[in-house]
Amino acid sequence: MKKISSNWIKLIFVYTFIYVLVALCFYPLVPKILCYPPNSIDNSFQIAINGLTYTQQYIAICLSSLFIEEFILIYSLRKVNHLRNALKISDSKHATQSYYQLSKYILRIPNIIYFLQVVVPVIMISVTFSTLNGDLFITLKVCLLFLSILMLIASIAYIFSKKIFQKILTDIFYEIFNYANVDSEFTKYVRRYSIKGFIFVVTLPMFVVTAILISLTGYASVIRETGNLTYDLYNKSLDNLVIPSYVSTNNEIDVLKNSLNTVSFKRDADYYFIISPSGEVTTSNGSNLSIFFMTYMKDLSSTQPEKNRVYDFYGDDSQGVFREVRINGETWTIGVRYNLVSDTILGGILSISLALLVVTLIILSYFANYIANDIERVAKALLDISEKRDFDFNHKLPVISNDELGDLVNAFNKIQSLTKENIDQIKDNQQMLMERERLASLGQLIGGIAHNLKTPIMSISGAAEGLSDLVKEYDASIGDSDVTDEDHHAIAKEMNEWIDKVKSYTEYMSDVITAVKGQAVTLSEDQNISFDVEEFIKRVNILMRHELKNALITLNLHVNVNNDMVLHGNINSLVQVVNNMISNAIQAYNGKTNEEIDLYIDKQDKCIVISIQDYAGGLPKEVQSKLFKEMITTKGKNGTGLGLFMSYSTIRAHFNGNITFETKKGEGTTFHIILPI
């Protein structure tokens, strides 16, 4: 909890620090980029016009965006803690899904902050400037400038905060989960983000910000230069006007109009104006001069180097030049209002910016694909190693660049070589362990084999004694007149009976020897042959008879296929796997007698399914999750854990089959050996 809270404090600090730093850098630049009139901000003049100074406006905009950011962070912290507490008390079945929901929410926070802290202030600015001035072009310039500033702040904060958000997720992950117990399917619960998308999110706004700032700065420079030239032009025109000091009464306005009509206007939108001593305004096109223009001309023009230069509004590209003339002892004001906005200049700058943006998108897309494809190449190779059993470890990835991506490929090739060496070593060790397990299992069979052979051997011995007695009896009867032909036939019949018994005993002994010999061969030998179900059942019965008898456990056979159905593979390996599972079932009863084990042989679709079912109470949960994946045993020091692990490997290797299981607590366990026909 302390780690998570400290990371959240870091987040708030990073966001606030970046915001304040960038805002301070742009504070003196905004008036220059927007071409604010000289000496018109942060004074009583601006308060009279706008009601707020530039500094107050700037702080209000920044604080509104910063408030949104801080509010989202604090609200998110509370919600994350709530989700985290709920996750801690959830069961393991829903833990990964709950963590997915939490991770999705946390990773969405920077996107929400990014969007809101840019959009909301820009909307506020557009509404404010539309209300104050109503000029669409001015509103557009101001909105674009603050959009670029806020996007720059949001992009930098997004980049630096991303790592902290990931750290928060990591801390929660280790707090909730034991990493070793998280299965390989965990990633499917984590929201996937494309690295190409991340590159676009991080870099594209920076290009947009750069394009906007360059366009606005370039436009401001052009307007400033054009304004100076236009001012000089009209200022000289006014200097060249000849206006008499005395004219007939009520004729002053006409005299001034005639003089101003000689001025050559640069644009159609330019016009002259005349202000009478009483303050009445007359213009050549009937337009009205704005309050800003009139007030600036009256109060601020004298405070700048060009004392007869006047401006129309904040961010407006309209200016003016004026003169005061005295006629009949009264002061008249004449001048020219000119517009600096040029569709050609504006269109050219916007066209260049748009073209640069398109080129940037193309280059960025190519670059993102280049990075993603190289990473995907290594990721795919790693997945191939983990998923393909026949992966070619001698196939190396080509190193096509001498950079970090090249280092990644080199590291993969080294890991691949080490993995090959480790797998070879594991196979050797596994083969050795399996051979030891096989020999141990074979040793356990010796007692049963001796018992199985003892009975037929004693029977054959008895048959030999019986035959010996019959031979003596027959020998003594030769030449005896009392022995009839019927007696000879009776002796011959009894001999044949003993011989038939000897034959059955020797056949049984041959089956036992064949079964034992099959289990005595090593697992590495390739003995994939065809065998039928009857032969398989016979070998299982022979090898398990003694162990079942000693445990007083009954094996019930349920053969639901034809006995002559042919299977292909290593019969000895299959018998060993089934016998191992029957032995496990016997041991699962922990010495209980008069219990049962059911062996089912069924056909499902194109597979033979051999099922071994016991009723010993089921497997513990900790065993279920590790079964077939590692060597695990429930027998303590008496078990190696190789049995089922070896069985699974054997069925996969020799039959291209599979082993599954079902278990219910308090009831029992069923193992299914699935063999493709």
C-alpha positions in Angstrom: 0.0 0.0 0.0 2.8 2.4 0.9 4.5 1.7 -2.5 1.3 2.4 -4.4 0.6 5.6 -2.5 4.2 6.8 -3.0 3.9 6.1 -6.7 0.7 8.1 -6.8 2.4 11.0 -5.1 5.1 10.8 -7.8 2.4 10.9 -10.5 0.9 14.1 -9.0 4.3 15.6 -8.7 5.3 14.7 -12.3 2.1 16.1 -13.8 2.2 19.3 -11.7 5.9 19.9 -12.3 5.7 19.4 -16.0 2.6 21.6 -16.3 4.1 24.5 -14.3 7.4 24.3 -16.1 5.9 24.4 -19.6 3.3 27.0 -18.7 6.0 29.3 -17.3 8.0 28.9 -20.5 5.1 29.9 -22.7 3.9 32.7 -20.5 6.0 35.4 -22.1 5.7 33.8 -25.6 1.9 33.8 -26.0 1.5 37.6 -26.5 4.3 37.6 -29.1 2.9 34.6 -31.0 -0.6 36.1 -31.0 0.8 39.6 -31.9 -0.8 41.4 -28.9 -0.6 45.2 -29.2 2.3 46.7 -27.4 1.7 47.9 -23.8 -1.9 46.5 -23.8 -1.6 43.7 -21.3 -1.5 43.5 -17.5 -2.7 47.1 -17.0 -5.8 49.2 -16.4 -6.4 49.4 -20.1 -6.8 45.6 -20.4 -9.0 45.5 -17.3 -11.3 48.1 -18.9 -11.5 46.2 -22.1 -11.6 42.5 -20.9 -12.2 42.7 -17.2 -9.2 40.5 -16.6 -5.5 41.0 -17.3 -3.5 38.6 -19.5 -1.8 37.1 -16.5 -5.1 36.4 -14.8 -6.5 34.9 -18.0 -3.4 32.7 -18.4 -3.5 31.5 -14.8 -7.2 30.8 -15.1 -6.7 28.6 -18.2 -3.7 26.8 -16.7 -5.4 26.2 -13.3 -8.6 24.9 -15.0 -6.5 22.3 -16.9 -4.4 21.5 -13.8 -7.5 21.1 -11.7 -8.9 18.6 -14.1 -5.7 16.7 -14.1 -5.4 16.6 -10.3 -9.1 15.8 -9.8 -8.8 12.8 -12.1 -5.6 11.6 -10.4 -7.1 11.8 -6.8 -10.4 10.3 -7.9 -8.5 7.5 -9.7 -6.4 6.8 -6.6 -9.5 6.2 -4.5 -11.1 4.0 -7.2 -7.9 2.0 -7.7 -7.7 1.4 -3.9 -11.3 0.3 -3.9 -10.7 -2.1 -6.8 -7.5 -3.4 -5.3 -9.2 -4.1 -1.9 -11.9 -6.0 -3.8 -9.3 -7.9 -5.7 -7.5 -9.0 -2.5 -10.6 -10.7 -1.2 -11.7 -12.3 -4.5 -11.1 -16.0 -5.0 -8.3 -17.2 -7.3 -10.8 -18.2 -10.0 -11.7 -14.6 -10.6 -8.5 -13.0 -9.6 -6.9 -12.7 -13.1 -10.1 -11.4 -14.6 -10.4 -8.8 -11.8 -6.8 -7.8 -12.3 -7.6 -7.3 -16.0 -10.4 -4.9 -15.1 -8.1 -3.0 -12.8 -5.2 -2.9 -15.3 -7.6 -1.7 -18.0 -8.8 1.1 -15.7 -5.3 2.2 -14.6 -3.9 2.2 -18.2 -6.9 4.3 -19.3 -6.2 7.1 -16.7 -3.4 8.8 -18.6 -5.5 8.8 -21.8 -8.5 10.4 -19.9 -6.2 13.0 -18.4 -4.6 13.7 -21.8 -8.0 14.2 -23.5 -9.8 16.2 -20.8 -6.9 18.6 -19.9 -6.6 19.6 -23.5 -10.2 19.6 -24.7 -12.0 21.3 -21.8 -9.7 24.4 -21.5 -9.7 24.8 -25.3 -13.5 24.8 -25.3 -13.5 27.4 -22.5 -11.1 29.6 -24.5 -13.2 29.4 -27.7 -16.3 30.4 -25.8 -14.6 33.3 -24.0 -13.0 34.8 -27.1 -16.1 34.3 -29.2 -18.0 36.3 -26.6 -15.4 39.0 -26.3 -14.7 39.6 -29.9 -16.7 37.3 -32.1 -13.9 37.2 -34.7 -13.6 33.6 -35.9 -10.0 34.0 -37.1 -8.8 35.4 -33.7 -10.6 32.6 -31.8 -9.1 30.0 -34.1 -5.5 31.4 -33.6 -5.9 31.5 -29.8 -7.4 28.0 -29.6 -4.7 26.6 -31.8 -2.0 28.1 -29.7 -3.4 26.9 -26.4 -4.2 23.5 -28.0 -0.5 23.2 -28.9 0.6 24.3 -25.4 -1.7 21.9 -23.6 -0.9 19.0 -26.0 2.8 19.6 -25.4 2.2 19.5 -21.6 -0.1 16.4 -21.9 2.4 14.6 -24.2 5.4 15.2 -21.9 3.4 14.2 -18.9 2.1 11.1 -20.7 5.6 9.9 -21.5 7.0 10.4 -18.0 3.9 9.1 -16.2 3.5 5.9 -18.3 6.4 4.2 -16.4 4.9 5.2 -13.0 1.5 3.8 -14.0 3.2 0.5 -15.0 5.0 0.5 -11.7 1.7 0.8 -9.8 0.3 -2.1 -11.8 3.4 -4.2 -11.1 3.2 -3.5 -7.3 -0.4 -4.5 -7.2 0.4 -7.6 -9.2 3.0 -8.8 -6.8 0.8 -7.8 -3.8 -2.1 -9.9 -5.0 -0.4 -12.8 -6.9 2.4 -15.2 -6.3 4.0 -14.9 -9.7 5.1 -18.5 -9.8 1.4 -19.6 -9.5 0.1 -17.5 -12.4 -0.5 -19.6 -15.4 0.7 -19.0 -19.0 -2.8 -17.8 -20.0 -2.6 -14.8 -17.7 -1.7 -12.4 -20.5 -5.1 -13.0 -22.1 -6.6 -11.1 -19.2 -4.3 -8.1 -19.7 -5.4 -5.5 -22.2 -3.2 -5.5 -25.3 -1.7 -2.3 -26.7 0.1 -2.2 -30.0 3.6 -0.7 -29.8 2.8 1.1 -33.1 -0.2 2.7 -31.5 2.0 3.8 -28.6 4.6 5.3 -30.9 1.8 7.3 -32.7 0.2 8.4 -29.4 3.6 9.7 -28.1 5.1 11.2 -31.2 2.2 12.3 -33.4 1.0 15.0 -31.0 4.6 16.4 -30.8 4.6 16.8 -34.5 1.2 18.4 -34.5 2.4 20.8 -31.7 5.5 21.6 -33.6 3.6 22.2 -36.8 1.1 24.5 -35.1 3.7 26.5 -33.2 5.9 26.9 -36.3 2.9 28.0 -38.3 1.7 30.5 -35.7 5.2 31.8 -35.1 5.9 32.1 -38.8 2.6 33.8 -39.4 3.2 36.2 -36.5 6.6 37.1 -38.0 5.1 37.7 -41.4 2.3 39.8 -39.9 4.8 41.8 -37.9 7.0 42.5 -40.9 4.0 43.2 -43.1 2.5 45.5 -40.5 5.7 47.6 -40.3 5.8 48.0 -44.1 2.1 48.8 -44.3 2.5 51.3 -41.5 5.4 53.0 -43.2 3.4 53.2 -46.4 0.3 54.8 -45.0 2.3 57.0 -42.6 4.1 58.5 -45.6 0.8 58.9 -47.4 -0.6 60.9 -44.5 2.6 63.0 -44.3 2.1 63.9 -47.9 -1.4 65.2 -47.4 -1.9 68.9 -47.7 -4.6 70.1 -45.4 -5.4 73.8 -45.0 -5.6 75.3 -41.5 -8.6 77.4 -42.3 -11.7 76.5 -44.3 -15.2 77.7 -44.5 -17.4 76.7 -41.5 -19.2 73.4 -41.8 -16.9 72.4 -44.7 -14.1 70.8 -42.7 -15.3 67.2 -43.2 -15.5 67.5 -46.9 -12.0 69.0 -47.1 -10.6 66.1 -45.1 -12.5 63.5 -47.2 -11.1 65.1 -50.4 -7.6 64.9 -49.0 -7.9 61.3 -47.8 -9.4 60.2 -51.1 -6.0 60.8 -52.6 -4.5 58.0 -50.5 -3.9 54.8 -52.4 -5.2 51.8 -50.4 -3.2 48.6 -50.5 -6.2 46.3 -50.0 -9.9 46.7 -50.6 -10.6 46.1 -46.9 -8.5 49.2 -45.9 -10.3 52.5 -45.3 -9.8 55.9 -43.9 -11.5 57.4 -40.9 -12.2 61.0 -39.6 -12.9 61.8 -36.0 -14.4 65.3 -35.3 -13.5 67.4 -32.3 -16.8 66.3 -30.8 -15.8 62.6 -31.2 -18.1 61.8 -34.2 -16.5 59.1 -36.4 -16.8 59.0 -40.2 -15.3 56.2 -42.3 -14.9 55.8 -46.0 -16.8 52.4 -46.1 -19.3 53.1 -43.4 -17.6 50.8 -40.8 -17.4 51.5 -37.1 -14.2 51.7 -35.3 -14.0 49.3 -32.3 -13.9 50.5 -28.7 -10.4 48.9 -28.4 -9.2 50.8 -31.4 -10.5 54.1 -30.1 -9.3 53.6 -26.6 -5.9 52.4 -27.6 -5.5 55.4 -30.0 -6.4 57.7 -27.1 -4.6 56.2 -24.2 -1.7 54.0 -25.4 -0.5 55.1 -28.8 1.7 57.7 -27.2 3.5 55.1 -25.1 5.1 53.3 -28.0 7.9 54.4 -30.4 5.4 54.9 -33.3 3.2 57.3 -31.4 0.6 57.4 -34.2 0.2 53.7 -34.6 -2.9 52.0 -33.3 -4.2 48.4 -33.1 -7.7 46.9 -33.3 -7.8 44.0 -30.8 -5.8 41.2 -29.0 -4.7 38.8 -31.6 -6.3 40.8 -34.4 -4.3 41.6 -37.5 -5.9 44.9 -38.1 -3.9 48.1 -37.4 -4.1 51.8 -38.1 -2.1 55.0 -38.5 -3.5 58.4 -37.6 -2.7 62.1 -37.5 -4.1 65.0 -35.6 -4.7 68.1 -37.7 -6.0 71.6 -36.7 -8.6 73.2 -38.8 -10.2 76.5 -37.8 -8.5 76.2 -34.4 -10.0 72.7 -33.6 -8.3 69.3 -33.5 -9.4 66.7 -36.0 -8.1 63.2 -36.1 -7.6 61.4 -39.5 -6.1 58.1 -40.3 -6.2 54.8 -42.1 -7.3 51.4 -40.8 -5.7 48.6 -42.6 -6.1 44.8 -42.4 -2.9 42.6 -42.5 -4.7 39.3 -42.9 -3.7 37.7 -46.2 -5.5 34.7 -47.5 -2.4 33.9 -49.6 0.0 33.9 -46.6 -2.4 32.0 -44.4 -3.2 29.5 -47.1 0.4 29.0 -47.8 1.4 28.4 -44.2 -1.5 26.0 -43.6 -0.8 24.1 -46.8 2.9 23.7 -45.9 1.9 22.5 -42.4 -0.6 20.1 -43.7 1.9 18.7 -46.2 4.5 18.3 -43.4 1.9 16.5 -41.3 1.1 14.1 -44.1 4.8 13.4 -44.7 5.3 12.9 -41.0 2.4 10.5 -40.8 3.9 8.4 -43.6 7.4 8.4 -42.1 6.1 7.7 -38.6 4.0 4.8 -39.9 7.0 3.3 -41.7 9.2 3.8 -38.6 6.6 2.3 -36.3 6.2 -0.7 -38.5 9.9 -1.1 -38.7 10.3 -1.2 -34.9 7.2 -3.4 -34.4 8.2 -5.9 -37.1 11.7 -6.4 -35.7 10.3 -6.9 -32.2 7.5 -9.1 -33.5 10.2 -11.2 -35.3 12.0 -12.0 -32.0 8.7 -12.5 -30.2 7.4 -15.0 -32.8 10.7 -16.9 -32.6 10.4 -17.1 -28.8 6.8 -18.3 -29.1 7.9 -20.9 -31.6 10.5 -22.2 -29.1 7.8 -22.4 -26.4 5.1 -24.0 -28.5 6.8 -26.2 -31.2 8.2 -29.5 -30.1 10.1 -29.9 -33.3 11.7 -26.4 -33.3 14.9 -26.1 -35.2 17.4 -24.7 -32.7 20.1 -24.5 -35.4 18.1 -21.8 -37.2 19.4 -18.4 -36.1 17.7 -15.0 -36.6 19.7 -12.8 -39.0 21.2 -9.7 -37.4 20.3 -6.9 -39.9 21.2 -3.8 -37.8 23.8 -2.6 -35.4 21.6 -1.0 -32.9 19.4 -1.9 -29.9 17.2 -4.1 -32.1 20.3 -5.8 -33.3 21.3 -6.3 -29.7 17.9 -7.9 -29.1 18.3 -10.3 -31.9 21.8 -11.2 -30.8 20.5 -11.8 -27.2 17.8 -14.0 -28.6 20.3 -16.1 -30.6 22.4 -16.6 -27.5 19.4 -17.5 -25.4 18.4 -20.0 -28.2 21.8 -21.6 -28.1 21.6 -21.9 -24.3 18.1 -23.2 -24.5 19.2 -25.9 -26.9 22.0 -26.9 -24.5 19.7 -26.9 -21.6 17.0 -28.9 -23.4 19.6 -31.5 -24.5 20.8 -31.7 -20.9 17.3 -32.0 -19.6 16.5 -34.8 -22.1 19.6 -36.7 -21.0 18.7 -36.3 -17.3 15.1 -37.1 -18.0 16.1 -40.2 -19.9 18.3 -41.3 -17.0 15.5 -40.6 -14.4 13.0 -42.4 -16.6 15.3 -45.4 -16.9 15.7 -45.5 -13.1 12.0 -45.3 -12.6 11.5 -48.0 -15.2 14.0 -50.3 -13.4 12.4 -49.5 -10.1 9.0 -50.4 -11.5 10.5 -53.5 -13.0 12.0 -54.4 -9.6 8.5 -54.1 -8.0 7.3 -56.6 -10.6 9.8 -59.3 -9.7 7.9 -60.4 -6.6 4.7 -60.7 -8.7 6.6 -62.5 -11.5 8.1 -65.0 -9.1 4.6 -65.7 -7.7 3.1 -65.9 -11.2 5.8 -68.4 -12.3 5.8 -70.4 -9.1 2.3 -71.9 -9.6 2.8 -73.1 -13.2 6.3 -74.4 -12.4 4.9 -76.5 -9.5 2.1 -77.6 -11.7 4.5 -78.7 -14.4 6.6 -80.5 -11.7 3.5 -82.3 -10.6 2.6 -83.2 -14.1 6.1 -84.6 -14.6 5.7 -86.8 -11.6 2.3 -87.9 -12.8 3.7 -88.7 -16.2 6.6 -90.5 -14.6 4.2 -92.7 -12.6 2.2 -93.4 -15.8 5.4 -94.4 -17.6 6.3 -96.8 -14.9 2.8 -98.2 -14.8 2.8 -98.6 -18.6 6.3 -100.2 -18.6 5.2 -102.7 -15.9 2.1 -103.6 -17.9 4.0 -104.7 -21.0 3.6 -108.5 -21.4 1.0 -108.6 -18.7 -2.0 -110.6 -20.0 -4.3 -109.1 -17.5 -3.8 -105.6 -19.0 -6.4 -105.1 -21.7 -6.4 -102.7 -24.7 -8.9 -100.5 -22.8 -6.2 -100.2 -20.0 -3.6 -99.0 -22.5 -6.0 -96.5 -23.9 -6.8 -95.2 -20.4 -3.1 -94.8 -19.7 -2.6 -92.9 -23.0 -5.6 -90.7 -22.3 -4.3 -89.8 -18.8 -0.9 -89.0 -20.3 -2.5 -86.7 -22.9 -4.4 -84.9 -20.1 -1.1 -84.2 -18.3 0.6 -83.1 -21.5 -2.3 -80.6 -22.2 -1.9 -79.2 -18.7 1.9 -78.8 -19.3 1.2 -77.0 -22.6 -1.2 -74.5 -20.9 1.3 -73.9 -18.1 4.1 -73.3 -20.6 2.0 -71.0 -22.7 1.2 -69.0 -19.5 4.8 -68.9 -18.6 5.7 -67.8 -22.1 3.1 -64.9 -21.8 4.6 -63.9 -18.5 8.2 -64.0 -19.9 7.0 -62.0 -23.0 5.3 -59.4 -20.8 8.3 -59.1 -18.5 10.7 -59.0 -21.4 8.7 -56.1 -22.9 9.0 -54.1 -19.7 12.7 -54.9 -19.5 13.6 -53.0 -22.7 14.6 -49.4 -22.5 12.2 -46.6 -23.3 14.6 -45.2 -25.9 14.2 -48.3 -28.2 11.8 -47.8 -31.0 9.3 -50.6 -31.0 6.3 -49.2 -32.7 4.4 -52.2 -33.8 0.8 -53.2 -34.3 -1.0 -55.0 -31.5 -4.6 -55.7 -30.7 -6.7 -54.9 -27.7 -6.8 -58.5 -26.4 -3.0 -58.7 -26.3 -2.8 -55.4 -24.4 -5.4 -56.6 -21.8 -3.6 -59.9 -21.3 -0.3 -58.2 -20.5 -1.9 -55.8 -18.1 -3.6 -58.7 -16.3 -0.5 -60.7 -16.1 1.7 -57.9 -14.7 -0.8 -56.4 -12.3 -2.3 -59.7 -10.9 0.0 -60.1 -8.0 -0.1 -56.4 -6.9 -3.9 -56.4 -7.1 -4.1 -59.7 -5.2 -1.8 -58.5 -2.4 -3.7 -55.2 -2.0 -7.1 -57.1 -2.1 -8.2 -54.7 -4.8 -10.5 -55.7 -7.6 -9.8 -54.6 -11.2 -13.0 -54.4 -13.2 -12.6 -54.5 -17.0 -15.2 -52.8 -19.2 -14.1 -53.4 -22.8 -16.5 -51.7 -25.2 -14.5 -52.3 -28.3 -13.7 -55.4 -30.3 -10.8 -57.5 -28.9 -9.2 -57.7 -32.3 -9.1 -53.9 -32.8 -5.6 -53.0 -33.9 -3.5 -50.2 -32.3 -0.2 -48.9 -33.5 2.6 -48.0 -31.2 4.8 -49.3 -28.5 2.7 -51.9 -26.6 5.3 -52.1 -23.8 5.2 -48.4 -23.2 1.4 -48.4 -23.1 1.3 -51.3 -20.7 3.8 -49.6 -18.5 1.7 -46.4 -18.5 -1.6 -48.2 -17.6 0.1 -50.3 -15.0 1.6 -47.2 -13.4 -1.8 -45.6 -13.2 -3.4 -48.8 -11.7 -0.6 -48.9 -9.2 -1.3 -45.2 -8.3 -4.9 -46.0 -7.9 -4.1 -48.9 -5.6 -1.8 -46.7 -3.5 -4.5 -43.9 -3.4 -6.6 -46.2 -1.2 -3.8 -46.0 1.5 -4.1 -49.7 2.4 -7.9 -50.0 2.3 -9.0 -53.4 1.1 -12.0 -54.7 -0.8 -12.0 -51.6 -3.0 -12.4 -51.5 -6.8 -10.7 -50.0 -9.8 -12.5 -49.7 -13.1 -10.7 -50.0 -16.4 -12.7 -48.8 -19.4 -11.7 -49.1 -23.0 -14.0 -47.1 -25.3 -14.0 -45.7 -28.8 -14.7 -42.0 -29.2 -14.7 -40.5 -32.7 -11.3 -41.6 -34.2 -9.7 -42.3 -30.8 -9.4 -45.2 -28.4 -9.9 -44.0 -24.8 -8.5 -46.0 -21.9 -9.9 -44.8 -18.6 -8.7 -45.8 -15.1 -11.1 -44.8 -12.4 -10.7 -45.1 -8.6 -12.9 -44.0 -5.7 -10.2 -42.9 -3.3 -11.3 -39.3 -2.6 -9.8 -37.3 -5.4 -6.6 -35.2 -5.9 -5.6 -32.1 -3.8 -5.9 -28.8 -5.7 -2.1 -28.1 -5.4 -1.5 -31.4 -7.2 -4.0 -30.8 -9.9 -2.4 -27.6 -11.2 1.0 -29.2 -11.5 0.0 -32.6 -12.9 1.8 -33.5 -16.1 3.7 -30.2 -16.0 6.3 -31.2 -13.4 7.4 -34.2 -11.4 5.1 -34.1 -8.4 4.1 -36.9 -6.0 1.6 -37.3 -3.2 3.6 -40.2 -1.7 6.1 -38.1 0.2 9.5 -39.7 0.4 8.2 -42.9 -1.1 7.5 -41.3 -4.5 9.7 -39.6 -7.2 6.9 -37.9 -9.1 8.2 -39.4 -12.3 5.3 -41.8 -12.9 2.7 -39.5 -14.3 5.2 -37.1 -15.8 6.9 -40.1 -17.6 3.5 -41.5 -18.6 2.4 -38.2 -20.2 5.7 -37.9 -22.1 5.4 -41.5 -23.2 1.9 -41.2 -24.6 2.8 -37.9 -26.4 6.0 -39.3 -27.8 5.0 -42.9 -28.8 1.4 -42.5 -29.6 0.9 -38.8 -30.4 -1.9 -39.0 -27.9 -2.8 -37.2 -24.7 -3.7 -37.8 -21.0 -6.4 -35.9 -19.2 -8.0 -36.4 -15.8 -11.2 -35.7 -13.9 -11.3 -35.5 -10.1 -13.9 -34.8 -7.5 -13.1 -34.1 -3.9 -14.5 -36.9 -1.7 -15.2 -39.2 -4.6 -12.3 -40.2 -6.8 -10.2 -39.6 -9.9 -10.4 -40.8 -13.5 -7.4 -40.7 -15.9 -8.2 -40.8 -19.6 -5.5 -42.0 -22.0 -6.5 -40.8 -25.5 -4.9 -42.7 -28.4 -5.6 -41.8 -32.1 -6.5 -44.8 -34.1 
